[in-house]
Amino acid sequence: MWYYEETGKGIIILRSHMRPGSIVIILFSAIILFFSGCAPESGINKKKFSELNRTVQDLKTALSSEEPCNMPDKLLQSLNSGITSLKDKAASQDEHRLIAAYSDLLIVCNDGMLLCRSRSKFVSFQFVPKGRVYVTQDLDPLVEKYGFTTERHLYQPTGEYWRSIAADSINVIWENARFQIKIIENMVNYN
């Protein structure tokens, strides 16, 4: 506790009831707290993310293939398990952002695989025009998320309307996945 004392000559003397050692400890603690808050983060430990990066490169290869819809399920499972295992081990903001980027890639790839399955599921239905994909409730969120243009159709036997999207709408999703891979590569290479 500090207090001031006036002398008869108008001079103020600052006095403290703290021991001199306490003041040194408080000042030292303040300096340590200040500098620890200013210390740069460690960036990205590339070794920690090496397995996930190999998986991303395999996904990149699958997306560059003739038919990305034939991507092995094990790639997405490997990406998911890698994200899960590293989520709590991120040591810096950069690593947290990198894990978020991997998670975004997983979401986009899962969206693509959902559209691939729907595209192949309804190809044999006579009422679905060639080059179109029947929009089920599962696909409604994707139509909204990616802004796919829909066409409305009338199913004659029941008089019910249904919607479809172009079969090549999948290319929009795969392009998003490729873009997300570039983001990840830039984060890994430049941090």
Contacts in CASP RR format, 6 or more apart in sequence:
PFRMAT RR
TARGET T0000
AUTHOR 0000-0000-0000
METHOD contacts of the structure
MODEL  1
MWYYEETGKGIIILRSHMRPGSIVIILFSAIILFFSGCAPESGINKKKFS
ELNRTVQDLKTALSSEEPCNMPDKLLQSLNSGITSLKDKAASQDEHRLIA
AYSDLLIVCNDGMLLCRSRSKFVSFQFVPKGRVYVTQDLDPLVEKYGFTT
ERHLYQPTGEYWRSIAADSINVIWENARFQIKIIENMVNYN
1 16 0 8 1.000
1 17 0 8 1.000
1 18 0 8 1.000
2 14 0 8 1.000
2 15 0 8 1.000
2 16 0 8 1.000
3 15 0 8 1.000
3 16 0 8 1.000
3 17 0 8 1.000
4 12 0 8 1.000
4 13 0 8 1.000
4 14 0 8 1.000
4 15 0 8 1.000
5 12 0 8 1.000
5 13 0 8 1.000
5 15 0 8 1.000
6 12 0 8 1.000
6 13 0 8 1.000
7 13 0 8 1.000
16 23 0 8 1.000
41 92 0 8 1.000
41 93 0 8 1.000
41 94 0 8 1.000
42 91 0 8 1.000
42 92 0 8 1.000
43 92 0 8 1.000
43 93 0 8 1.000
43 94 0 8 1.000
43 95 0 8 1.000
43 191 0 8 1.000
44 92 0 8 1.000
44 94 0 8 1.000
44 95 0 8 1.000
44 98 0 8 1.000
44 187 0 8 1.000
44 188 0 8 1.000
44 191 0 8 1.000
45 91 0 8 1.000
45 95 0 8 1.000
46 53 0 8 1.000
46 188 0 8 1.000
48 86 0 8 1.000
48 89 0 8 1.000
48 95 0 8 1.000
49 86 0 8 1.000
49 95 0 8 1.000
49 98 0 8 1.000
49 188 0 8 1.000
51 82 0 8 1.000
52 79 0 8 1.000
52 82 0 8 1.000
52 83 0 8 1.000
52 86 0 8 1.000
52 102 0 8 1.000
53 184 0 8 1.000
53 188 0 8 1.000
55 75 0 8 1.000
55 78 0 8 1.000
55 79 0 8 1.000
55 82 0 8 1.000
56 79 0 8 1.000
56 102 0 8 1.000
56 105 0 8 1.000
56 181 0 8 1.000
56 184 0 8 1.000
56 185 0 8 1.000
58 75 0 8 1.000
58 78 0 8 1.000
59 71 0 8 1.000
59 75 0 8 1.000
59 79 0 8 1.000
59 105 0 8 1.000
59 109 0 8 1.000
59 177 0 8 1.000
59 181 0 8 1.000
60 178 0 8 1.000
60 181 0 8 1.000
62 68 0 8 1.000
62 70 0 8 1.000
62 71 0 8 1.000
62 72 0 8 1.000
62 75 0 8 1.000
63 71 0 8 1.000
63 174 0 8 1.000
63 177 0 8 1.000
63 178 0 8 1.000
63 181 0 8 1.000
65 71 0 8 1.000
68 116 0 8 1.000
68 170 0 8 1.000
68 174 0 8 1.000
69 112 0 8 1.000
69 113 0 8 1.000
69 116 0 8 1.000
69 119 0 8 1.000
69 120 0 8 1.000
69 170 0 8 1.000
71 109 0 8 1.000
71 113 0 8 1.000
76 106 0 8 1.000
76 109 0 8 1.000
76 110 0 8 1.000
76 113 0 8 1.000
79 102 0 8 1.000
79 105 0 8 1.000
79 106 0 8 1.000
79 109 0 8 1.000
80 106 0 8 1.000
82 102 0 8 1.000
83 99 0 8 1.000
83 102 0 8 1.000
83 103 0 8 1.000
83 106 0 8 1.000
86 95 0 8 1.000
86 99 0 8 1.000
87 99 0 8 1.000
90 96 0 8 1.000
90 98 0 8 1.000
90 99 0 8 1.000
94 187 0 8 1.000
94 191 0 8 1.000
97 187 0 8 1.000
98 184 0 8 1.000
98 187 0 8 1.000
98 188 0 8 1.000
98 191 0 8 1.000
101 180 0 8 1.000
101 183 0 8 1.000
101 184 0 8 1.000
101 187 0 8 1.000
102 184 0 8 1.000
104 180 0 8 1.000
105 177 0 8 1.000
105 180 0 8 1.000
105 181 0 8 1.000
105 184 0 8 1.000
108 173 0 8 1.000
108 176 0 8 1.000
108 177 0 8 1.000
108 180 0 8 1.000
109 177 0 8 1.000
111 142 0 8 1.000
111 145 0 8 1.000
111 146 0 8 1.000
111 173 0 8 1.000
112 142 0 8 1.000
112 170 0 8 1.000
112 173 0 8 1.000
112 174 0 8 1.000
112 177 0 8 1.000
114 138 0 8 1.000
114 139 0 8 1.000
114 142 0 8 1.000
115 133 0 8 1.000
115 139 0 8 1.000
115 142 0 8 1.000
115 169 0 8 1.000
115 170 0 8 1.000
115 173 0 8 1.000
116 170 0 8 1.000
118 133 0 8 1.000
118 134 0 8 1.000
118 136 0 8 1.000
118 138 0 8 1.000
118 139 0 8 1.000
119 133 0 8 1.000
119 167 0 8 1.000
119 170 0 8 1.000
122 128 0 8 1.000
122 133 0 8 1.000
122 134 0 8 1.000
125 134 0 8 1.000
127 153 0 8 1.000
127 155 0 8 1.000
128 134 0 8 1.000
128 164 0 8 1.000
129 153 0 8 1.000
129 164 0 8 1.000
131 166 0 8 1.000
131 167 0 8 1.000
131 168 0 8 1.000
132 151 0 8 1.000
132 164 0 8 1.000
132 165 0 8 1.000
132 166 0 8 1.000
132 167 0 8 1.000
133 139 0 8 1.000
133 164 0 8 1.000
133 165 0 8 1.000
133 166 0 8 1.000
133 167 0 8 1.000
133 169 0 8 1.000
134 162 0 8 1.000
134 163 0 8 1.000
134 164 0 8 1.000
135 143 0 8 1.000
135 150 0 8 1.000
135 162 0 8 1.000
135 163 0 8 1.000
135 164 0 8 1.000
135 165 0 8 1.000
139 165 0 8 1.000
142 148 0 8 1.000
142 173 0 8 1.000
143 150 0 8 1.000
143 163 0 8 1.000
143 165 0 8 1.000
146 169 0 8 1.000
146 172 0 8 1.000
146 173 0 8 1.000
146 176 0 8 1.000
148 165 0 8 1.000
148 166 0 8 1.000
148 169 0 8 1.000
148 172 0 8 1.000
149 165 0 8 1.000
149 166 0 8 1.000
150 163 0 8 1.000
150 164 0 8 1.000
150 165 0 8 1.000
151 163 0 8 1.000
151 164 0 8 1.000
151 165 0 8 1.000
152 161 0 8 1.000
152 162 0 8 1.000
152 163 0 8 1.000
153 161 0 8 1.000
153 162 0 8 1.000
153 163 0 8 1.000
153 164 0 8 1.000
154 160 0 8 1.000
154 161 0 8 1.000
155 161 0 8 1.000
155 162 0 8 1.000
END
